[in-house]
Amino acid sequence: MSFKIAIIGAGSVGFTKKLFTDLLCVPEFRDIEVALTDISQHNLDMIRAILEKIVEANGFPVKVTADTDRRRALEGAKYIISCVRVGGLEAYADDIRIPLKYGIDQCVGDTICAGGILYGQRNIPVILDFCKDIREVAAPGAKFLNYANPMAMNTWAAIEYGKVDTVGLCHGVQHGAEQIAEILGAKSVSELDYICSGINHQTWFVDLRLNGRKIGKEELVAAFEAHPVFSQQEKLRIDVLKRFGVYSTESNGHLSEYLPWYRKRPEEIARWIDMSDWIHGETGGYLRHSTETRNWFETEFPQFLASAAKPIDPAKRSNEHASHILEALETGRVYRGHFNVKNNGVITNLPADAIIESPGFVDRFGINMVSGVTLPEACAATCMASINVQRMSVHAAVSGDIDLLKLAVLHDPLVGAVATPEEVWQMVDEMVVAQARWLPQYADAVPAAKERLAKSSVKTRDWAGAARRNVRSIEELRAEKSALKKAV
């Protein structure tokens, strides 16, 4: 088979390498073209060198190109994969820093909450530019696979306003299933059958079977509480499991910022999080992790390049959806996964226009969703709170309506639990002004926002958060990795 795949935001080096390696695990895909595009020539040069080393080491006729001209990279592409982070770590730092001034403590801040909403405002205009290029220069009927967060908002905008065949992809379901398989003593995750449904990062294991045997709430709670690691790392998720009756796919830190109950009081946060790794609730944890990863990759690039000169092992193909979806579409080998699409009745008790994450099957006929899923009422209520925020956020991002943006942030569950309306109005003004260069749709609103900030009497504070860690140096990371190797 010979067709073209374009990867936008290919400068996300580690993730792009994983996607590329997965694709080459499909025997029929060894004559494809992969076109890389990114705004950073430096990052493009690095990832192209790595991928070409992989191709050379395996002797495949795969063609790899790299171009900062996105439109040229998309020409004739049958599949387009996006893993962009608009504004990079600089804008992301403001997503965490500015809300902290108003008492809003986020672990990740990339889905909803103050940071995730502003992230969507930066992404959506760019996503719509991608869609315009796809409509105009990609192959007819090209499929857009979005990996970028905020997943639901980006996918919503691409479908509703971009008018492109789009599916959103995430790995939260797979990671949650791996946890459950471990606590239940399964030899591998293949022994576990499950149905997850909801919205991205708030998807729920509504049915679990281990070797065909149904697993109920009490057994799941007991297994988590008995696990020596997860009982400490997933305290908040376990508490939600006890109250809701079903387990959430998302990590302890992620889930904590989608709900109004666990991060609203600084003195309470430590009770529900675990500091053994960023993902379990650390303040700004993903920002620190991303910064360290970038620094590490820049410094250790020669080692990463050398490690690319190895034969590909199809047995080590990852569980990221992209390669499996393309394999099913191109070969007809059926793939079952959990996909982000427009609801349209798939989940009976969520709105038709919402972007949901639910089971589907892929074959030559496309992505076929399993319809008729009904969520437990508490899960649906929690999802609805986020959906309403997402809808307003998408419409604000497209229209440039700063008042609607403020209403979206005001209705966010965690923001509403912490901040007053006056604080929200000022916080949004401050974030829009700080990120103006990535928010062209708000250009006309920025001068008035600056004037309001100059006259504002709303007090803020200089606060690092309830559980903040400093970014580690390369030397500290090396020492830590060395210690781990010795321990093993």
ZAKEMAR-599246 format. One record per residue (C-alpha): residue number from 1; x, y, z. Coordinates in steps of 0.1 Angstrom, whole numbers, plus 5000, padded with zeros to 4 digits. Layout:
<site k="NUM" xx="X" yy="Y" zz="Z"/>
...
//
This chain:
<site k="1" xx="5000" yy="5000" zz="5000"/>
<site k="2" xx="5012" yy="5035" zz="4992"/>
<site k="3" xx="4995" yy="5066" zz="5007"/>
<site k="4" xx="5005" yy="5097" zz="5025"/>
<site k="5" xx="5002" yy="5105" zz="5062"/>
<site k="6" xx="5009" yy="5140" zz="5075"/>
<site k="7" xx="5018" yy="5147" zz="5111"/>
<site k="8" xx="5012" yy="5182" zz="5123"/>
<site k="9" xx="5031" yy="5192" zz="5154"/>
<site k="10" xx="5057" yy="5165" zz="5146"/>
<site k="11" xx="5082" yy="5184" zz="5167"/>
<site k="12" xx="5066" yy="5165" zz="5197"/>
<site k="13" xx="5096" yy="5142" zz="5191"/>
<site k="14" xx="5089" yy="5113" zz="5215"/>
<site k="15" xx="5053" yy="5110" zz="5206"/>
<site k="16" xx="5059" yy="5113" zz="5168"/>
<site k="17" xx="5085" yy="5085" zz="5170"/>
<site k="18" xx="5060" yy="5062" zz="5188"/>
<site k="19" xx="5033" yy="5069" zz="5162"/>
<site k="20" xx="5058" yy="5063" zz="5133"/>
<site k="21" xx="5071" yy="5031" zz="5148"/>
<site k="22" xx="5036" yy="5018" zz="5153"/>
<site k="23" xx="5027" yy="5025" zz="5117"/>
<site k="24" xx="5057" yy="5005" zz="5105"/>
<site k="25" xx="5046" yy="4975" zz="5126"/>
<site k="26" xx="5018" yy="4971" zz="5099"/>
<site k="27" xx="5034" yy="4950" zz="5071"/>
<site k="28" xx="5013" yy="4967" zz="5044"/>
<site k="29" xx="5025" yy="5002" zz="5055"/>
<site k="30" xx="5061" yy="4999" zz="5047"/>
<site k="31" xx="5058" yy="5018" zz="5014"/>
<site k="32" xx="5040" yy="5049" zz="5027"/>
<site k="33" xx="5050" yy="5085" zz="5028"/>
<site k="34" xx="5051" yy="5103" zz="5062"/>
<site k="35" xx="5052" yy="5141" zz="5059"/>
<site k="36" xx="5063" yy="5159" zz="5091"/>
<site k="37" xx="5054" yy="5195" zz="5097"/>
<site k="38" xx="5060" yy="5219" zz="5126"/>
<site k="39" xx="5067" yy="5255" zz="5132"/>
<site k="40" xx="5101" yy="5247" zz="5147"/>
<site k="41" xx="5127" yy="5238" zz="5121"/>
<site k="42" xx="5150" yy="5227" zz="5149"/>
<site k="43" xx="5125" yy="5201" zz="5162"/>
<site k="44" xx="5117" yy="5190" zz="5127"/>
<site k="45" xx="5154" yy="5184" zz="5120"/>
<site k="46" xx="5157" yy="5162" zz="5151"/>
<site k="47" xx="5126" yy="5141" zz="5145"/>
<site k="48" xx="5134" yy="5136" zz="5108"/>
<site k="49" xx="5169" yy="5124" zz="5117"/>
<site k="50" xx="5154" yy="5099" zz="5141"/>
<site k="51" xx="5128" yy="5086" zz="5117"/>
<site k="52" xx="5152" yy="5083" zz="5089"/>
<site k="53" xx="5175" yy="5063" zz="5111"/>
<site k="54" xx="5147" yy="5039" zz="5119"/>
<site k="55" xx="5139" yy="5035" zz="5082"/>
<site k="56" xx="5175" yy="5029" zz="5074"/>
<site k="57" xx="5180" yy="5004" zz="5102"/>
<site k="58" xx="5150" yy="4984" zz="5090"/>
<site k="59" xx="5155" yy="4986" zz="5053"/>
<site k="60" xx="5120" yy="4998" zz="5046"/>
<site k="61" xx="5111" yy="5019" zz="5015"/>
<site k="62" xx="5092" yy="5044" zz="5036"/>
<site k="63" xx="5096" yy="5080" zz="5025"/>
<site k="64" xx="5100" yy="5107" zz="5052"/>
<site k="65" xx="5098" yy="5144" zz="5045"/>
<site k="66" xx="5099" yy="5174" zz="5068"/>
<site k="67" xx="5086" yy="5209" zz="5060"/>
<site k="68" xx="5077" yy="5240" zz="5080"/>
<site k="69" xx="5052" yy="5248" zz="5052"/>
<site k="70" xx="5022" yy="5230" zz="5066"/>
<site k="71" xx="5001" yy="5233" zz="5034"/>
<site k="72" xx="5028" yy="5217" zz="5013"/>
<site k="73" xx="5031" yy="5189" zz="5038"/>
<site k="74" xx="4993" yy="5182" zz="5037"/>
<site k="75" xx="4991" yy="5181" zz="4999"/>
<site k="76" xx="4976" yy="5147" zz="4989"/>
<site k="77" xx="4976" yy="5134" zz="5024"/>
<site k="78" xx="4950" yy="5107" zz="5031"/>
<site k="79" xx="4954" yy="5109" zz="5069"/>
<site k="80" xx="4964" yy="5139" zz="5090"/>
<site k="81" xx="4975" yy="5134" zz="5126"/>
<site k="82" xx="4977" yy="5165" zz="5149"/>
<site k="83" xx="4996" yy="5166" zz="5182"/>
<site k="84" xx="5002" yy="5203" zz="5184"/>
<site k="85" xx="5006" yy="5224" zz="5215"/>
<site k="86" xx="4999" yy="5260" zz="5205"/>
<site k="87" xx="5019" yy="5285" zz="5225"/>
<site k="88" xx="5043" yy="5258" zz="5237"/>
<site k="89" xx="5055" yy="5257" zz="5273"/>
<site k="90" xx="5056" yy="5295" zz="5275"/>
<site k="91" xx="5018" yy="5299" zz="5271"/>
<site k="92" xx="5013" yy="5267" zz="5292"/>
<site k="93" xx="5032" yy="5283" zz="5321"/>
<site k="94" xx="5006" yy="5311" zz="5321"/>
<site k="95" xx="4978" yy="5286" zz="5321"/>
<site k="96" xx="4991" yy="5274" zz="5355"/>
<site k="97" xx="5006" yy="5306" zz="5369"/>
<site k="98" xx="4978" yy="5331" zz="5365"/>
<site k="99" xx="4950" yy="5309" zz="5379"/>
<site k="100" xx="4972" yy="5303" zz="5410"/>
<site k="101" xx="4970" yy="5340" zz="5417"/>
<site k="102" xx="4932" yy="5335" zz="5421"/>
<site k="103" xx="4935" yy="5303" zz="5442"/>
<site k="104" xx="4929" yy="5278" zz="5414"/>
<site k="105" xx="4954" yy="5250" zz="5418"/>
<site k="106" xx="4956" yy="5227" zz="5387"/>
<site k="107" xx="4976" yy="5196" zz="5382"/>
<site k="108" xx="4975" yy="5195" zz="5344"/>
<site k="109" xx="4952" yy="5223" zz="5331"/>
<site k="110" xx="4948" yy="5210" zz="5295"/>
<site k="111" xx="4912" yy="5199" zz="5293"/>
<site k="112" xx="4889" yy="5222" zz="5311"/>
<site k="113" xx="4895" yy="5244" zz="5342"/>
<site k="114" xx="4910" yy="5278" zz="5336"/>
<site k="115" xx="4941" yy="5265" zz="5319"/>
<site k="116" xx="4924" yy="5240" zz="5296"/>
<site k="117" xx="4898" yy="5266" zz="5284"/>
<site k="118" xx="4925" yy="5291" zz="5275"/>
<site k="119" xx="4945" yy="5263" zz="5258"/>
<site k="120" xx="4914" yy="5257" zz="5237"/>
<site k="121" xx="4912" yy="5293" zz="5228"/>
<site k="122" xx="4948" yy="5291" zz="5214"/>
<site k="123" xx="4942" yy="5259" zz="5196"/>
<site k="124" xx="4909" yy="5262" zz="5180"/>
<site k="125" xx="4918" yy="5290" zz="5155"/>
<site k="126" xx="4948" yy="5269" zz="5144"/>
<site k="127" xx="4927" yy="5237" zz="5142"/>
<site k="128" xx="4904" yy="5255" zz="5119"/>
<site k="129" xx="4933" yy="5266" zz="5097"/>
<site k="130" xx="4943" yy="5229" zz="5096"/>
<site k="131" xx="4908" yy="5220" zz="5085"/>
<site k="132" xx="4908" yy="5247" zz="5057"/>
<site k="133" xx="4941" yy="5232" zz="5044"/>
<site k="134" xx="4927" yy="5197" zz="5046"/>
<site k="135" xx="4896" yy="5206" zz="5026"/>
<site k="136" xx="4916" yy="5224" zz="5000"/>
<site k="137" xx="4948" yy="5204" zz="4994"/>
<site k="138" xx="4946" yy="5170" zz="5012"/>
<site k="139" xx="4932" yy="5139" zz="4994"/>
<site k="140" xx="4894" yy="5139" zz="4989"/>
<site k="141" xx="4877" yy="5125" zz="5020"/>
<site k="142" xx="4909" yy="5128" zz="5041"/>
<site k="143" xx="4905" yy="5118" zz="5078"/>
<site k="144" xx="4918" yy="5140" zz="5106"/>
<site k="145" xx="4930" yy="5122" zz="5137"/>
<site k="146" xx="4933" yy="5147" zz="5166"/>
<site k="147" xx="4956" yy="5138" zz="5195"/>
<site k="148" xx="4959" yy="5174" zz="5208"/>
<site k="149" xx="4943" yy="5186" zz="5240"/>
<site k="150" xx="4918" yy="5199" zz="5249"/>
<site k="151" xx="4906" yy="5169" zz="5231"/>
<site k="152" xx="4868" yy="5175" zz="5232"/>
<site k="153" xx="4871" yy="5212" zz="5223"/>
<site k="154" xx="4895" yy="5207" zz="5194"/>
<site k="155" xx="4874" yy="5178" zz="5180"/>
<site k="156" xx="4842" yy="5197" zz="5184"/>
<site k="157" xx="4856" yy="5227" zz="5165"/>
<site k="158" xx="4870" yy="5206" zz="5137"/>
<site k="159" xx="4837" yy="5188" zz="5132"/>
<site k="160" xx="4812" yy="5217" zz="5137"/>
<site k="161" xx="4832" yy="5245" zz="5122"/>
<site k="162" xx="4861" yy="5229" zz="5103"/>
<site k="163" xx="4838" yy="5205" zz="5083"/>
<site k="164" xx="4864" yy="5178" zz="5082"/>
<site k="165" xx="4860" yy="5140" zz="5090"/>
<site k="166" xx="4875" yy="5140" zz="5124"/>
<site k="167" xx="4881" yy="5116" zz="5153"/>
<site k="168" xx="4897" yy="5124" zz="5186"/>
<site k="169" xx="4922" yy="5099" zz="5201"/>
<site k="170" xx="4934" yy="5095" zz="5237"/>
<site k="171" xx="4951" yy="5067" zz="5257"/>
<site k="172" xx="4934" yy="5072" zz="5290"/>
<site k="173" xx="4911" yy="5042" zz="5286"/>
<site k="174" xx="4940" yy="5019" zz="5279"/>
<site k="175" xx="4959" yy="5031" zz="5309"/>
<site k="176" xx="4929" yy="5026" zz="5332"/>
<site k="177" xx="4924" yy="4991" zz="5319"/>
<site k="178" xx="4960" yy="4982" zz="5326"/>
<site k="179" xx="4956" yy="4993" zz="5362"/>
<site k="180" xx="4924" yy="4973" zz="5366"/>
<site k="181" xx="4940" yy="4942" zz="5351"/>
<site k="182" xx="4969" yy="4945" zz="5375"/>
<site k="183" xx="4948" yy="4949" zz="5407"/>
<site k="184" xx="4926" yy="4919" zz="5397"/>
<site k="185" xx="4956" yy="4897" zz="5392"/>
<site k="186" xx="4952" yy="4892" zz="5355"/>
<site k="187" xx="4982" yy="4878" zz="5336"/>
<site k="188" xx="4976" yy="4904" zz="5309"/>
<site k="189" xx="4951" yy="4931" zz="5300"/>
<site k="190" xx="4938" yy="4908" zz="5273"/>
<site k="191" xx="4919" yy="4889" zz="5300"/>
<site k="192" xx="4899" yy="4920" zz="5307"/>
<site k="193" xx="4868" yy="4930" zz="5287"/>
<site k="194" xx="4854" yy="4964" zz="5293"/>
<site k="195" xx="4830" yy="4991" zz="5281"/>
<site k="196" xx="4841" yy="5027" zz="5288"/>
<site k="197" xx="4819" yy="5056" zz="5280"/>
<site k="198" xx="4816" yy="5093" zz="5288"/>
<site k="199" xx="4837" yy="5122" zz="5276"/>
<site k="200" xx="4874" yy="5125" zz="5271"/>
<site k="201" xx="4892" yy="5124" zz="5305"/>
<site k="202" xx="4859" yy="5117" zz="5322"/>
<site k="203" xx="4852" yy="5082" zz="5307"/>
<site k="204" xx="4838" yy="5055" zz="5330"/>
<site k="205" xx="4843" yy="5018" zz="5332"/>
<site k="206" xx="4805" yy="5010" zz="5331"/>
<site k="207" xx="4810" yy="4973" zz="5325"/>
<site k="208" xx="4840" yy="4951" zz="5335"/>
<site k="209" xx="4845" yy="4914" zz="5329"/>
<site k="210" xx="4876" yy="4894" zz="5339"/>
<site k="211" xx="4877" yy="4862" zz="5318"/>
<site k="212" xx="4840" yy="4866" zz="5313"/>
<site k="213" xx="4832" yy="4872" zz="5350"/>
<site k="214" xx="4815" yy="4904" zz="5358"/>
<site k="215" xx="4834" yy="4926" zz="5383"/>
<site k="216" xx="4813" yy="4947" zz="5406"/>
<site k="217" xx="4820" yy="4979" zz="5427"/>
<site k="218" xx="4828" yy="4961" zz="5460"/>
<site k="219" xx="4853" yy="4938" zz="5444"/>
<site k="220" xx="4870" yy="4967" zz="5425"/>
<site k="221" xx="4872" yy="4989" zz="5456"/>
<site k="222" xx="4887" yy="4961" zz="5477"/>
<site k="223" xx="4913" yy="4953" zz="5450"/>
<site k="224" xx="4923" yy="4990" zz="5447"/>
<site k="225" xx="4926" yy="4994" zz="5485"/>
<site k="226" xx="4947" yy="4963" zz="5488"/>
<site k="227" xx="4971" yy="4973" zz="5462"/>
<site k="228" xx="5003" yy="4987" zz="5478"/>
<site k="229" xx="5009" yy="5014" zz="5452"/>
<site k="230" xx="4975" yy="5024" zz="5437"/>
<site k="231" xx="4959" yy="5026" zz="5471"/>
<site k="232" xx="4982" yy="5056" zz="5477"/>
<site k="233" xx="4985" yy="5071" zz="5442"/>
<site k="234" xx="4948" yy="5069" zz="5433"/>
<site k="235" xx="4931" yy="5080" zz="5466"/>
<site k="236" xx="4908" yy="5105" zz="5449"/>
<site k="237" xx="4898" yy="5080" zz="5421"/>
<site k="238" xx="4890" yy="5054" zz="5447"/>
<site k="239" xx="4869" yy="5078" zz="5466"/>
<site k="240" xx="4849" yy="5086" zz="5434"/>
<site k="241" xx="4846" yy="5049" zz="5427"/>
<site k="242" xx="4831" yy="5044" zz="5462"/>
<site k="243" xx="4806" yy="5072" zz="5457"/>
<site k="244" xx="4797" yy="5068" zz="5420"/>
<site k="245" xx="4800" yy="5030" zz="5418"/>
<site k="246" xx="4822" yy="5030" zz="5387"/>
<site k="247" xx="4859" yy="5038" zz="5381"/>
<site k="248" xx="4871" yy="5067" zz="5360"/>
<site k="249" xx="4897" yy="5062" zz="5333"/>
<site k="250" xx="4916" yy="5094" zz="5342"/>
<site k="251" xx="4945" yy="5097" zz="5365"/>
<site k="252" xx="4942" yy="5110" zz="5401"/>
<site k="253" xx="4956" yy="5144" zz="5392"/>
<site k="254" xx="4936" yy="5149" zz="5360"/>
<site k="255" xx="4903" yy="5138" zz="5376"/>
<site k="256" xx="4909" yy="5161" zz="5406"/>
<site k="257" xx="4906" yy="5192" zz="5384"/>
<site k="258" xx="4874" yy="5183" zz="5366"/>
<site k="259" xx="4854" yy="5181" zz="5398"/>
<site k="260" xx="4845" yy="5209" zz="5423"/>
<site k="261" xx="4852" yy="5189" zz="5455"/>
<site k="262" xx="4888" yy="5179" zz="5460"/>
<site k="263" xx="4911" yy="5209" zz="5451"/>
<site k="264" xx="4890" yy="5239" zz="5462"/>
<site k="265" xx="4907" yy="5242" zz="5497"/>
<site k="266" xx="4945" yy="5243" zz="5498"/>
<site k="267" xx="4946" yy="5225" zz="5531"/>
<site k="268" xx="4925" yy="5196" zz="5517"/>
<site k="269" xx="4946" yy="5190" zz="5485"/>
<site k="270" xx="4973" yy="5170" zz="5502"/>
<site k="271" xx="4947" yy="5146" zz="5515"/>
<site k="272" xx="4937" yy="5135" zz="5480"/>
<site k="273" xx="4970" yy="5136" zz="5460"/>
<site k="274" xx="5002" yy="5116" zz="5460"/>
<site k="275" xx="5036" yy="5132" zz="5452"/>
<site k="276" xx="5054" yy="5101" zz="5440"/>
<site k="277" xx="5049" yy="5113" zz="5404"/>
<site k="278" xx="5034" yy="5144" zz="5388"/>
<site k="279" xx="5003" yy="5126" zz="5374"/>
<site k="280" xx="4989" yy="5119" zz="5409"/>
<site k="281" xx="4980" yy="5155" zz="5417"/>
<site k="282" xx="5011" yy="5177" zz="5419"/>
<site k="283" xx="5005" yy="5214" zz="5414"/>
<site k="284" xx="5015" yy="5222" zz="5378"/>
<site k="285" xx="5028" yy="5187" zz="5376"/>
<site k="286" xx="5025" yy="5182" zz="5338"/>
<site k="287" xx="5041" yy="5216" zz="5332"/>
<site k="288" xx="5071" yy="5205" zz="5352"/>
<site k="289" xx="5072" yy="5171" zz="5336"/>
<site k="290" xx="5070" yy="5186" zz="5301"/>
<site k="291" xx="5097" yy="5211" zz="5308"/>
<site k="292" xx="5121" yy="5184" zz="5322"/>
<site k="293" xx="5113" yy="5162" zz="5292"/>
<site k="294" xx="5121" yy="5189" zz="5267"/>
<site k="295" xx="5154" yy="5198" zz="5285"/>
<site k="296" xx="5164" yy="5161" zz="5287"/>
<site k="297" xx="5157" yy="5154" zz="5251"/>
<site k="298" xx="5176" yy="5184" zz="5239"/>
<site k="299" xx="5207" yy="5174" zz="5260"/>
<site k="300" xx="5205" yy="5136" zz="5253"/>
<site k="301" xx="5196" yy="5138" zz="5216"/>
<site k="302" xx="5227" yy="5119" zz="5204"/>
<site k="303" xx="5216" yy="5089" zz="5226"/>
<site k="304" xx="5181" yy="5091" zz="5213"/>
<site k="305" xx="5194" yy="5091" zz="5177"/>
<site k="306" xx="5216" yy="5061" zz="5184"/>
<site k="307" xx="5188" yy="5041" zz="5199"/>
<site k="308" xx="5167" yy="5046" zz="5167"/>
<site k="309" xx="5191" yy="5023" zz="5148"/>
<site k="310" xx="5174" yy="4991" zz="5160"/>
<site k="311" xx="5150" yy="4967" zz="5143"/>
<site k="312" xx="5114" yy="4973" zz="5148"/>
<site k="313" xx="5096" yy="4947" zz="5170"/>
<site k="314" xx="5059" yy="4944" zz="5160"/>
<site k="315" xx="5053" yy="4927" zz="5194"/>
<site k="316" xx="5062" yy="4960" zz="5211"/>
<site k="317" xx="5036" yy="4981" zz="5191"/>
<site k="318" xx="5020" yy="5005" zz="5214"/>
<site k="319" xx="4983" yy="5007" zz="5222"/>
<site k="320" xx="4979" yy="5042" zz="5207"/>
<site k="321" xx="4949" yy="5041" zz="5184"/>
<site k="322" xx="4962" yy="5057" zz="5153"/>
<site k="323" xx="4981" yy="5028" zz="5136"/>
<site k="324" xx="4953" yy="5004" zz="5145"/>
<site k="325" xx="4926" yy="5026" zz="5130"/>
<site k="326" xx="4946" yy="5031" zz="5098"/>
<site k="327" xx="4953" yy="4994" zz="5096"/>
<site k="328" xx="4916" yy="4986" zz="5099"/>
<site k="329" xx="4905" yy="5012" zz="5074"/>
<site k="330" xx="4931" yy="5001" zz="5049"/>
<site k="331" xx="4931" yy="4963" zz="5053"/>
<site k="332" xx="4897" yy="4955" zz="5068"/>
<site k="333" xx="4912" yy="4939" zz="5099"/>
<site k="334" xx="4886" yy="4949" zz="5125"/>
<site k="335" xx="4898" yy="4971" zz="5154"/>
<site k="336" xx="4879" yy="4979" zz="5186"/>
<site k="337" xx="4887" yy="5010" zz="5205"/>
<site k="338" xx="4873" yy="5040" zz="5223"/>
<site k="339" xx="4870" yy="5071" zz="5201"/>
<site k="340" xx="4860" yy="5108" zz="5205"/>
<site k="341" xx="4832" yy="5116" zz="5181"/>
<site k="342" xx="4801" yy="5137" zz="5180"/>
<site k="343" xx="4774" yy="5120" zz="5201"/>
<site k="344" xx="4743" yy="5120" zz="5179"/>
<site k="345" xx="4726" yy="5095" zz="5202"/>
<site k="346" xx="4755" yy="5072" zz="5210"/>
<site k="347" xx="4752" yy="5080" zz="5247"/>
<site k="348" xx="4715" yy="5083" zz="5254"/>
<site k="349" xx="4717" yy="5107" zz="5283"/>
<site k="350" xx="4743" yy="5132" zz="5269"/>
<site k="351" xx="4735" yy="5160" zz="5244"/>
<site k="352" xx="4736" yy="5152" zz="5207"/>
<site k="353" xx="4762" yy="5179" zz="5199"/>
<site k="354" xx="4787" yy="5169" zz="5226"/>
<site k="355" xx="4820" yy="5151" zz="5218"/>
<site k="356" xx="4818" yy="5118" zz="5236"/>
<site k="357" xx="4843" yy="5090" zz="5241"/>
<site k="358" xx="4828" yy="5056" zz="5237"/>
<site k="359" xx="4834" yy="5022" zz="5221"/>
<site k="360" xx="4835" yy="5017" zz="5184"/>
<site k="361" xx="4847" yy="4993" zz="5157"/>
<site k="362" xx="4868" yy="5002" zz="5127"/>
<site k="363" xx="4869" yy="4984" zz="5094"/>
<site k="364" xx="4869" yy="4994" zz="5057"/>
<site k="365" xx="4836" yy="5010" zz="5062"/>
<site k="366" xx="4849" yy="5035" zz="5087"/>
<site k="367" xx="4845" yy="5041" zz="5125"/>
<site k="368" xx="4813" yy="5025" zz="5136"/>
<site k="369" xx="4802" yy="5035" zz="5171"/>
<site k="370" xx="4782" yy="5013" zz="5195"/>
<site k="371" xx="4750" yy="5033" zz="5202"/>
<site k="372" xx="4725" yy="5031" zz="5230"/>
<site k="373" xx="4749" yy="5035" zz="5260"/>
<site k="374" xx="4733" yy="5050" zz="5291"/>
<site k="375" xx="4756" yy="5063" zz="5317"/>
<site k="376" xx="4749" yy="5061" zz="5355"/>
<site k="377" xx="4732" yy="5093" zz="5365"/>
<site k="378" xx="4761" yy="5107" zz="5386"/>
<site k="379" xx="4785" yy="5101" zz="5357"/>
<site k="380" xx="4762" yy="5118" zz="5332"/>
<site k="381" xx="4758" yy="5148" zz="5356"/>
<site k="382" xx="4795" yy="5152" zz="5360"/>
<site k="383" xx="4800" yy="5150" zz="5322"/>
<site k="384" xx="4772" yy="5175" zz="5316"/>
<site k="385" xx="4790" yy="5201" zz="5337"/>
<site k="386" xx="4821" yy="5198" zz="5315"/>
<site k="387" xx="4801" yy="5196" zz="5282"/>
<site k="388" xx="4784" yy="5229" zz="5290"/>
<site k="389" xx="4818" yy="5245" zz="5296"/>
<site k="390" xx="4832" yy="5230" zz="5264"/>
<site k="391" xx="4803" yy="5242" zz="5243"/>
<site k="392" xx="4806" yy="5278" zz="5255"/>
<site k="393" xx="4844" yy="5276" zz="5251"/>
<site k="394" xx="4843" yy="5264" zz="5215"/>
<site k="395" xx="4818" yy="5290" zz="5205"/>
<site k="396" xx="4838" yy="5318" zz="5223"/>
<site k="397" xx="4870" yy="5307" zz="5205"/>
<site k="398" xx="4853" yy="5308" zz="5171"/>
<site k="399" xx="4835" yy="5341" zz="5177"/>
<site k="400" xx="4861" yy="5359" zz="5198"/>
<site k="401" xx="4834" yy="5368" zz="5223"/>
<site k="402" xx="4853" yy="5375" zz="5255"/>
<site k="403" xx="4821" yy="5378" zz="5276"/>
<site k="404" xx="4811" yy="5342" zz="5265"/>
<site k="405" xx="4847" yy="5331" zz="5274"/>
<site k="406" xx="4843" yy="5345" zz="5309"/>
<site k="407" xx="4810" yy="5328" zz="5313"/>
<site k="408" xx="4826" yy="5295" zz="5302"/>
<site k="409" xx="4853" yy="5299" zz="5328"/>
<site k="410" xx="4828" yy="5309" zz="5355"/>
<site k="411" xx="4808" yy="5277" zz="5349"/>
<site k="412" xx="4839" yy="5255" zz="5352"/>
<site k="413" xx="4833" yy="5232" zz="5382"/>
<site k="414" xx="4867" yy="5238" zz="5400"/>
<site k="415" xx="4869" yy="5275" zz="5391"/>
<site k="416" xx="4833" yy="5281" zz="5404"/>
<site k="417" xx="4842" yy="5263" zz="5436"/>
<site k="418" xx="4872" yy="5286" zz="5443"/>
<site k="419" xx="4867" yy="5320" zz="5426"/>
<site k="420" xx="4841" yy="5347" zz="5428"/>
<site k="421" xx="4826" yy="5362" zz="5395"/>
<site k="422" xx="4848" yy="5394" zz="5400"/>
<site k="423" xx="4879" yy="5372" zz="5403"/>
<site k="424" xx="4870" yy="5352" zz="5372"/>
<site k="425" xx="4864" yy="5383" zz="5351"/>
<site k="426" xx="4898" yy="5397" zz="5361"/>
<site k="427" xx="4916" yy="5364" zz="5357"/>
<site k="428" xx="4903" yy="5359" zz="5321"/>
<site k="429" xx="4913" yy="5395" zz="5312"/>
<site k="430" xx="4948" yy="5388" zz="5326"/>
<site k="431" xx="4951" yy="5355" zz="5307"/>
<site k="432" xx="4939" yy="5370" zz="5274"/>
<site k="433" xx="4963" yy="5399" zz="5277"/>
<site k="434" xx="4992" yy="5377" zz="5286"/>
<site k="435" xx="4985" yy="5353" zz="5257"/>
<site k="436" xx="4973" yy="5379" zz="5232"/>
<site k="437" xx="4998" yy="5368" zz="5205"/>
<site k="438" xx="4982" yy="5334" zz="5203"/>
<site k="439" xx="4946" yy="5347" zz="5205"/>
<site k="440" xx="4940" yy="5366" zz="5172"/>
<site k="441" xx="4902" yy="5363" zz="5177"/>
<site k="442" xx="4904" yy="5385" zz="5208"/>
<site k="443" xx="4926" yy="5412" zz="5193"/>
<site k="444" xx="4898" yy="5438" zz="5195"/>
<site k="445" xx="4891" yy="5428" zz="5231"/>
<site k="446" xx="4926" yy="5432" zz="5244"/>
<site k="447" xx="4928" yy="5470" zz="5247"/>
<site k="448" xx="4897" yy="5472" zz="5269"/>
<site k="449" xx="4909" yy="5442" zz="5290"/>
<site k="450" xx="4942" yy="5461" zz="5296"/>
<site k="451" xx="4922" yy="5491" zz="5308"/>
<site k="452" xx="4901" yy="5471" zz="5331"/>
<site k="453" xx="4932" yy="5455" zz="5346"/>
<site k="454" xx="4948" yy="5489" zz="5352"/>
<site k="455" xx="4917" yy="5500" zz="5372"/>
<site k="456" xx="4909" yy="5467" zz="5390"/>
<site k="457" xx="4907" yy="5464" zz="5427"/>
<site k="458" xx="4904" yy="5426" zz="5429"/>
<site k="459" xx="4932" yy="5413" zz="5451"/>
<site k="460" xx="4955" yy="5385" zz="5440"/>
<site k="461" xx="4983" yy="5366" zz="5457"/>
<site k="462" xx="5017" yy="5353" zz="5449"/>
<site k="463" xx="5011" yy="5316" zz="5454"/>
<site k="464" xx="5030" yy="5286" zz="5440"/>
<site k="465" xx="5002" yy="5262" zz="5449"/>
<site k="466" xx="4996" yy="5236" zz="5475"/>
<site k="467" xx="5020" yy="5209" zz="5462"/>
<site k="468" xx="5045" yy="5225" zz="5438"/>
<site k="469" xx="5079" yy="5210" zz="5429"/>
<site k="470" xx="5108" yy="5228" zz="5412"/>
<site k="471" xx="5119" yy="5217" zz="5377"/>
<site k="472" xx="5149" yy="5194" zz="5381"/>
<site k="473" xx="5181" yy="5201" zz="5363"/>
<site k="474" xx="5197" yy="5177" zz="5338"/>
<site k="475" xx="5223" yy="5167" zz="5364"/>
<site k="476" xx="5195" yy="5159" zz="5389"/>
<site k="477" xx="5176" yy="5138" zz="5363"/>
<site k="478" xx="5208" yy="5119" zz="5354"/>
<site k="479" xx="5215" yy="5112" zz="5391"/>
<site k="480" xx="5180" yy="5100" zz="5396"/>
<site k="481" xx="5180" yy="5077" zz="5366"/>
<site k="482" xx="5214" yy="5063" zz="5376"/>
<site k="483" xx="5201" yy="5056" zz="5411"/>
<site k="484" xx="5171" yy="5038" zz="5396"/>
<site k="485" xx="5193" yy="5016" zz="5374"/>
<site k="486" xx="5214" yy="5006" zz="5405"/>
<site k="487" xx="5183" yy="4998" zz="5425"/>
<site k="488" xx="5171" yy="4974" zz="5397"/>
//
